[in-house]
Amino acid sequence: MDTVAADSSPAEEDESSDSEVLCLKRVGRNSDWLRLLGNTEIRIGRGLDVTHQLLSPSCPLMISRLHCTVRQREDGQWTVTDEKSLNGVWVNGNRIPAEEAHQLRLGDSIQLGVPVTGTEVEFDYVLVQRPLRDIKHYLARGHKESPKAAPVSKKSKRKWSVEEVEPSTSKPKLYRCSSADKSFAKPCPASPAQRQPRLAHSQSEETGTSRQVQEVDRPSDGSNSPCDLDELQMYSQNILRLREQVDDTQRQVASLGGAPQRAHPLREEHVRELQAQLETLRAKMHRMETLEKSFSRTKRQLEAQKTKQQEEHLKKQLEEALQEQKKVIDELAHSREGFEEILLAKNKELELTKEEKEKARAQKEEVVTQVTEVLENELQCIICSELFIEAVILSCAHSFCSHCIKQWRRKKDECPICRRAIQSQTRCLALDNCIDSMVKNLSLDMKSRRQTLITERKGERCVDNGGAGIRPAGLECRTCLIFPGSSEIILQMSLPLSLFGASCSGSLSFSWFFPGFPGTLLRCCRPRLLRH
């Protein structure tokens, strides 16, 4: 990661090192802290026109060109604003809305971007206030601290432009560029003595050279091979040799022309040969210079064409990258819309489920209430005012508890409701089963109360000694007001089994008439259970 800060103002350089300054402390690192300057808008991003430039090596697009801005308000409070960044600004773990100033406090955590899979957030800062002398070594370096960076890049750029404009003046550029065919470079003769002037040969060479120049002047396509270093050296050596030969020939002609004229035919012939050779060398040197110019022009065209192709290729790559990024953004937006729709649908389903549960609960409570009312109104014994326990149906079709009607018939042998004589009574299992099924849906209090009544009635035993004189073993009344311990009393109530062995206190249960003494009111007690 590279962090580059913009130039600081002169006022900041003159600040005392003892003064406390605000800065964004980089979590986990003792470098690249971002200083916050008062009354200055701090721009953070990966672009070039920002105060602090953040570059991520692992994910270059994690930080936007202008990711966020930090500024100080008139009241002295610092705020951070998300400038529509792609990965957002997170303060204390919460992403702040875009283009809305969020107030910062000392100790707040500011995260730029999101964590990559399997790693933590790369740009994680904490707002702190420290003395300048303690943190000046940790602050991010500005452009003024590295002044050599900009001139180097500008210089290299100017050099490249010059080479593109005048490629023939730079030999290293010539070596890297395309050239004409190697057959265009023909070596010069080693010495003037080895080259004899032949007019026909010179004409053929001039014709071949002209053809080569025309071939070089043709517009080249992109299929030409790169220039060879030996070929360029051969061009230069040939031109130097031709110039040396021209100079030598000129000196020879001058020396012969300045000598006293003699009537020697060989000397005159030799002078003519030298002059012809001089003209030939000059023509060849002119052709070589023409070839070199043509080659340079062709090379410049190739370089321009290659540069244009590279620019088009880079432009195409940039357009493809932008299209791919736009496609990814569209896919993310589409996915977000889909997730939002799914979330709304789930919320609606949850609300509907809650409403259905509430309705079901209300219906259940209503049913339980109705069942309770039905049980209380229709399935209640009028004698004990409880739900039927071991229900029986009389001959008149009225229903009562088995225990209650048995006690009633000891007093009167007629229906408590219609006052008809009881001819018969029959157990009604269907009614008992119906009541038991309905009681399961009642409240716990009603269930417990009914179970207690059933237990008490099962524990109580009715002792009837009227006709056969039979009495249960171990039962004896010790506290009857009349005939204590007698077996002639029709009804004696027994205690529940849980009170086995308890002493009878002689408490009165209810009044009853003794059959042997009409009109005599007896008060029957609860006999104790004797141990044997």
N, C-alpha and C positions, 0 to 999 in steps of 0.2 A: 504494500500500500504506500502510495506517495501522497503526501499532504503538502500543498504549496499555498502559502499565504501571500496576499497582495502587499504592496508597499505601505508601510505605516507612515503616519503623518509626522512632521517634525516635532509637533508638540509632544507626541508620545516618546520620542527619543530623548527629550529633555526631562521626562518624568523622573522623580526621585525613585531610587531602587527600594526605598523603605515603604513606599505607599502600597496599599492593598489594591489589587485589581481583580476584576472578575474574569473567569476563563472557564472554558469547557474542558474538564479533565478527562483524558482518554483512559477508560477503564482497562486496567491490566498492563498499561505501558507508561513509561516515563519519558515519552516524547510525543510530538504531534498534538500538543494541547492547543486549543483555539482560544486566543485572547479576545475579549469583548471590549471594544473601545466605546467610551461614552459619546453620546450624540452622533453616533455613526451607525449606518445601516450595514450589518454584517451579512454578506451574501455567501451562501455555502452551496456547492455543487461541483460537477465535474467539467463545467464549461470553462471558457477562458476569461470571461468578464465577471468573475466572482472574487470575493474577498479571500475565501479559503477554498482551494481546489482539492477535492477528495477523489482519488482514483483507486478502484478496487481491482486487484490483479485476478482474483478468483471469479468475480462476476462484474464485468465492466459496466453493465447497464443497471447495477444496483442503485447507484446514485444518479439522479437526473441532472440535466445541464444546470438548471437552477432548482435545487432541491428545497431549500427553505431560506428564510431571512430572519435575522435576530436584530431587534432594534430596542432602543430605550425610549420610553414614553416621557411626556413632560413631567409627570409626577415621579420620575426616577425608576419606575418599575420596568423590568425587562420582559419582553414578549417574544415568542417564536411563532412564525407563520409558515404553514405548509403551502408551497407554491405549486400546487397540483402535481406533486411528485407521484411517480408510479408506485413506489413501495412505501410511501408515507413517512410521517414523523410520529414517533411514539414517545409520549411523556408519561413516566411512571407506569409503563406497561399498557397505556391506553392510546389508541391512535387519535390524533386531534383532527378536527374537520379541516378541509382544504380552504385556504384563503380566509381563515379566521384567526385573529391574534389570540394566542394562549399565554396567559401570564405564567412566568417562571419564578420559582423560589429557590433559595439556596438548598442544595441537597437533592434537587429534582434530577431524575434520570432521563436523559434525552437519547433516544436511539434513532438512527437514520437508516432506513431500510429494514429488511426482515432477515432472519437467520436462514442460511442455506441448509439444506437437509443434512443433519448430522453435525452441524456446527452451531456456534453461538453468533450473536449479532456482531458484525465486524466493526461497525462504527457506533460504539456505545460510549456516551459521555455523561459526566456529572457536573452540575453547576456548582463551582466552589469560588471562594474569595480568599486569596493568599497574598502575602507580600511579594512584590515583584522580584526581589533578589532571590527568593526561594524557588521561583518557578521559571525564571527567565531562561534556564537551560532546558526546560521541558517544552517551551513554546515552539510552535511550528515556524520554520524558517521562512522569511519573506523573499520576494524577488530581489530586494536590495542586497541580501546577504549572499546571493549567487549571481553577480553581475555578468559572469562570463557566458551564461547559458544563451541569452538572447543574441549577442553579437555573433556567436559561432554559427547559429542557425541562419542568421541573415547573410553572413559572409558566404556560407556554402550555397545559399540560394542564389546570390548574385553570380557566383562563380559558375554555377550550372547554367544560368541564363547566358553568360558570355560564351560558354562552350557551345551552347545550342546555336547562337548567332554566328560565331566564327569557329566552326569545327576544324578548319584547316590549320589553325594556329596552335592547336593542342594535340600533340602526338599521342598521349594516352587515350584520348577520345577517338582518335583515328584508328588505333589498334582495336578498339571495341566495336567498330562500326563496319558495315558492309563495304565492299569495294568491287571494282570491275574484275574481269577474268585475269588470271596470272599471266596469260600469254601476251597481255598488253605491254608488260615490262620487258624490253629486250636489252640485254647488256651491250654497252658500247665497246668498241675495239680497244684492245689493251694498249696499243701505241699507234701513232700515225704511220709508222713504217709498215705495219701489218695491214693497214687499210689503204688500198689503192683506189683512186677515184674511177669508178665505172659509171657511166651515165645511165646505162640500162638498169643496173642494180639500184641506183639511186631513185630512178623513177618508180621501180617496183616497190621500193621501201616507202616512198612517199604515198603511193596508192594504198599500200597496206596500212600505213599509219592513218591516212584519212578514213579508211574503213573502220579502223579501231576507234577513232574519235567519234565517228557517227554511232557506233555501237554503244560507246560509253554515254553519249548524249541522249540515248533513248530513255524514256521513262521506265524506271525499274519497278518491278512488282515486289510483293512481300516475300517471294521465294528465294531471293538472292542469299548466298551464304555469307557468313561474317567475314570481315577483313582479316587478312593474314599479316603477321608482323614481318615476316621475311619479305613479303611482296612490297611493303612500304619501304623497308630498308633498301630494297633493290631499286625502287624508284629514286630514292635520294642519292644513292651511289652513282646511278647512271647519269643523273643530272650533273653531279660534281665532276664526274669523268669527262662528260661532254664539255663542260666549261673549261677544264684544264686543257683538253685537247684544242679547244678554240684559242685559248691564250697562247699555247705553244706554237700553234700554226701562225697566229698573228705575229708572234716574235720572229719566227723563221722568215715570214714574208717581209717583215720590216728590215731584218738584217740583210736579206738578199736584195731588197729594193734600195737600201742605203749604200751597198757596195758599188765600186766603179763598174760601169757597164763594159762588158767584154763580149766580143763576138763569138761567144761559145754557145752553140745551140743547145747543149745539154742543160746548161744553167737556166736558160730561158724556159726550156720545157719543164724543168724542175719547179720553177716559180709558178708556171701555169698550173702544174699539178697541185702545188700547195694552195694556190688560190681556189682551185676547184674543190679541193678537200675542205678548205675553210668554209666555203659556201655550203657544202654538204653537212658539215658539223653544225653550222648555224641553223640550217633547216631542221636537222634532227633535234637540236636543243629546243627549237621553237615547238616542234611536235611534242617533245616530252613535256614542256611546260603546258602546252594545250591539254595533253592527257591528264596532267596533274590537276589542272583547273576543272576539267570535266569530272575527274574522279572526286574532287572535293565537292563539286556541285551535286553529283549523284549521292555522295555520302550524306550531305546535308538533307537531301530529299528523303533518303532512307531514315535518317534520324527523326526528321519531322513526322514521317509516316509512322514510325515505330512509337514515337511519343503520343501521336494522336490515337493509335490503337490502344496503347496503355491507358490513356485517359478514358477512351470509350469503354474499355474493359472495367476500369475502376468505377466509372459511372454506372455501368450495368450492374456490377456487384453491389454498389450502394443502393440502387433502386430495388434490387432483389432483397437486400437486407431490410430496407424500409417496408417493402411489401410483406415480408415475413413477419416483421415486428407488428405491422398493422393487423395481419391475420391473427397473430397470437393475441393481440389486444381485443380483437373482435371475438375470438373464441372465449377469452376470459370474461368479456362482458356477457356473451351469450350464456356461458356456464353460470355466471352470477345471477342472471335473470331466471335461469332454470332452477337454481337453488332457492331463490326467493319465492318462486311459484310453489316449489315443493314445500317450503317452510310454511307458506300461507295455507296450503292445502292441509298440512299436518295440524296447524293451529285450528283450522276449522273443524277437522275431524276430532281434535281433542275437545273443543267446545261442544260439539254435538254429542260426544261420548259423555261429557260431564252432564249435559242436559238430560240425556237418556238415563244416566245413573240417578240423577235427582228425581226424574219422573218415576223410575222403577222403585226408588226408595219411598217416594210419596204414595205410589200405588200399593206397595207392600204395607205401609203403615195404615193406609185406608182399609185394605183388606183385613188386616189384623184388628183394626177398630170395628169393622163390620162383623167379623167373626166373634169378637168379644161381646158386641151388642147382641148378636144372635144367641150366643151361649147364655148370656145373662137374661135375655128375655124369653127364649123358647126352651132352653135346655137346663133350666134351673128348678130345683126342687122347692116347692112352696113351704115345706116344713122346715128345712134347715137353711134355705136361701143360698145353697151352694149348687155347683154343677152335679149332675147325677153321678152317684157312686154306686155301682152295681144296680143299674136301673131295672125296675120291674114295671110291668103294665098290668093294671087292674082290669077287671071284667068290663068296667065302664070306659076303658081306653085311656085313662089318665095314667101318667107316669110319675114315679116317686123313687127315692133311694130305697134300697132293700132294707137298710137299717132303720130309716125313718118311718116307713110304713109299718114295719114290724112293731116299733114302739107305739105308733098311733093305734094299731089294731088292739093293743092291750087295753087301750082306753075306750075306743069306739070302733066297732066293726063296720064302718061306713066310710065312703070316699070323702076325704077332707074338702074336695072341691064341689062335687055335685050332690053329696050326701046320700048317694045310693048305697045299698047294701053291697058289701064286697063278696062276690061269688067266687072269684079266683084271682090269682096273681101269677104273672109269668115273667121270667128273666128276659131282658131284651139285649142280646149281645151286639146287635147291629148298632144300637144307640150308644152302648159303651165304646165300641170301636170308633164310631164317628167322633165322640167326645174326645177320646184319647188322641186321635189324629189331629183334631183341631187345637187341642191344648199344646201340641208341639210348637205351634206358631205363636203362642202367647208369650207374654213377658216372663222373665225368670221369677218374679215375685208370685205371679199366679201359679206357675208350675210348682214352686216350693210350697205354697199354701195348700194346693190340692194334694200333693204328696204327703204332707203332714196329716191332713184329714184322713187319707186312706190308711196311713200307718196307725193312727189312733183307733180307727174303726176296726181294723184287723186285730189290734191288740185287745180290744174290749170283747168280752164274752158275756152273753146274756144267760143268766141262770134261771131256769124255769122249773120250779118244783111243784107246781099246782096239781097235776094229775097223777103222775107215777111216783112222786116222792123221791125222784132221783136228783142228787146234787153232786157237783164236781168234787173230786177228791181234793182235800186240803183247803176248802173254802168253808169258812164258818164266821158268822156275824157275831161279834162280841159286844156290840154297842147298840143293838136295836132297842127302841123304847118299849116295845111290847114283844114278848117272847124272845128274849135274847138267846141266840144260838139255835133258834127253832128252825125247822125245815118247812114250816107251814106258810111262810111268807112267799108270795108269788114271785116277786121281783127283788133281786138284790144285784147291785152294780159291782162289777169287778174292776180292780185297778189295772192300768197298763202293765205289761210285762216288765218294763224298765223300772217299775217301782216294786219289784218282787222283794218280799221280806219287809216292806215298810209297814209301820204300825198304823192302824186305822184310827183317825182322830174323832170319828163319830160325826163328821160333818154331814149335813143334810143334803141329799141330792134332789129329790122332788117328792111330792105327796102322792099317795096311792091308797086305794080302798082295799081293806082286807076282805076276801070273799066270805070268810066264815062269820064275820061280824058286819053286817050291812050298816052303813052309816058311820062306821068308825074310820077316822082318818089316821093313817099310819105314815110315818116319815121313815123312808128307807135310807140306809147309810151305805158307804162303800166298805165292804168287808176287806179285812186284811188277808194276805196270802200266808198260810201257815207253812212252815218248813217241816218236812217229815224226814 
